[in-house]
Each structure stands twice: as C-alpha cells, then as structure tokens.
Amino acid sequence: MAYIGFVVPGIPFSIFLVIAAWAFAKSSPKMEAWLYNHPWFGEFLTNWNHHRVFPTKAKIGMIIVMASTLAVTFHITHNMNMLLWTGGFMACVAIWAWRYPPTVAEHDLRIKEGRRVAWLK
C-alpha cells in the first residue's frame, strides 16, 4: 500500500509505511530490516521512529496531493457538503503533520531548548 500511496493521488503513503513497519517489527525481523534499509523509505521511517521527524518535502507533497484530490472530487461530484467535510478532515491531517519538526537538527534544537517536539501535543 505504501508503494501505491507513493504514486496515486489521494492515498497517503506515510501512514501505511508506519503501520507496515510496526507490523513487521512484531512479526518478521527480516522484513522489518528490509523496510528500514529500503532506499526510499528507510530514512523516513528511521527519522520518524527515533525523532518524530516529518520532512518538509513530504509535508508539501501531502498538501499538494490533498488539494488536488479535493479539487478533483468537487469537480466530479459538485457536492459542497462532502467538500466541506473532506476538506475539514484534510485540514486536520495537515495540522497534525505540520506540527512535527522537518529535520533531525530541528528536533534536537527543540529538545535542547526544552520545547515540545510537536506543538499541540
């Protein structure tokens, strides 16, 4: 699912990736090691698990995909109620993602200054 979410608009890849890493950690050390050493996903997972880092590039990509999906959905359905509910949910997801630091250096700085790693937490 993470591969599909990586290329298909409207399907997030990061949540499936985190779930896969969690499941592999519980069931198959070999598959977990493969996922953490993967050239595309390994760094993202390692930074997320150790530092709760969500890269800016991923955040921007997420916003672009969500906005595009919302626009296409409205263009196809013309349903304002669905647009508002879906847009509201997407806004909550965007706020959740943007509260995490974009780099390990920013994470370390927040810890050093005694601030929370993620605001609103």
Number of C-alpha atoms within 10 A of each C-alpha: 13 18 14 12 16 14 11 12 17 17 18 19 20 20 13 16 21 17 12 17 24 13 14 17 15 10 11 12 13 10 15 18 14 15 21 16 14 13 10 11 18 17 14 20 22 16 17 17 13 9 18 19 24 21 18 15 9 15 16 13 12 22 16 14 17 22 17 14 17 19 14 12 16 16 10 9 10 12 11 10 10 14 16 13 11 16 17 12 12 17 15 11 14 16 12 14 20 16 16 24 23 19 16 17 12 15 20 15 14 15 12 9 8 9 12 13 19 16 11 9 8
